[in-house]
Amino acid sequence: MKDFNQEEAYIRAKKRLDKLKGFYWHLAWYIIVNTFLIITIARNLDSDETIWQFGTFATAFFWGIGLFFHFMGVFGLRIFFSKDWENRKIEEYMNKDKRNWE
């Protein structure tokens, strides 16, 4: 029974690792492709045009929305509201109360 639980834990850990690697590859391609696109667009602008227009950053913006949802799918809300975060906040509030009573 113990070997079976270890095998299940390994499979779950491997799936989480694959999701994490997938997110990091997605992030890397996002940075590479959007950097290339923005530089290419900036180099091809006419002298009277400015780089600060929506079209220059549209791909990065919409792809960034997709990247954000990928991030949430991999990390979820536990990044923001993890047990560690809760414990730090409880300790912070207890220290504040302690200072007010002293």
N, C-alpha and C positions, 0 to 999 in steps of 0.2 A: 504493500500500500504506500509506503514511504517513497519508493522509486517512482510510482505513478504520480504522486503529488509534485515531486521534483521535476518530472518530465513535463507536467502541465505548467508549472511555474516557468520552466525554460521556454516553452512554446509561447506563453503570454509575454515574457520578456523579449523574445525574438520579434514578435509582432510589434511591440512598442518601439523597439529599436528600428525596425523597418519603416515605421511611420515617421519616426524622428529623422532618419536618413532621407526619406522622401521629402520632408519639409525642408531640410537643409539644401538639398539639390534644387528644389523649387526656388528657394531664396537666392541661391547662387546664380541660377539662370535668370531670375528677375533682375538682379544687379547687372549682370553682364549684358543682357539684351537691351535693357533700358538705358544703360550708359552709352552703348553703341548708338542706339536710336537718337538719343538727345544730342550727342555730339554730331552725328550725321545731319540732323535737322538744323542744328546751330550753324554748321559750316555752309549749308546751302541757303541760308537766309539772304535776302536782298539787303542792301545797306540801309534801307529805310525801315526794315522790319525789326522787331525785337524778339528775343528768345522767350520773353515772358508772356506767352499766349497759351491758351488751353490746349491747342493742337499739339504743341511741343511735348506736353506731359500727359496727354490723354491715355496713351498706352500704359504708362507707369501708374496712372491713377486707377484705371479700371482693373488692370492686372493686380495692383496693390489690394483692391477689395477682395479679389479671389485669394490672394496670398494671406490676407487677414483671416478669412474663413478657414483656410488650410491650417493656419496657426491655431485657431480655436478648436479645430477638429483634433489636432495632435495634443495640445496642452490643456484645452478647456479652461474653465474658470479657476481651476486649482492653482494656476500661476498667480492669480490675484488674491484668491481667498483660500489658501492652503491651511493646513493645520498649523504649520510653522508660523504663518502670518497671524493666525488667531491667537496662538500662544504669545507671540511678541506683543500684540495689541493688549491682551489681558494684562501682561506684565507691565506694559507702559501705563495703563490706566491705574493699576494697583500702586505703582510708584508715584503717580500724580496724587492719588488720594493720601498716600503716606506722607508726602511733603506737605499737603494741606493740613494734616492733623498735627504735624510737629511744630 
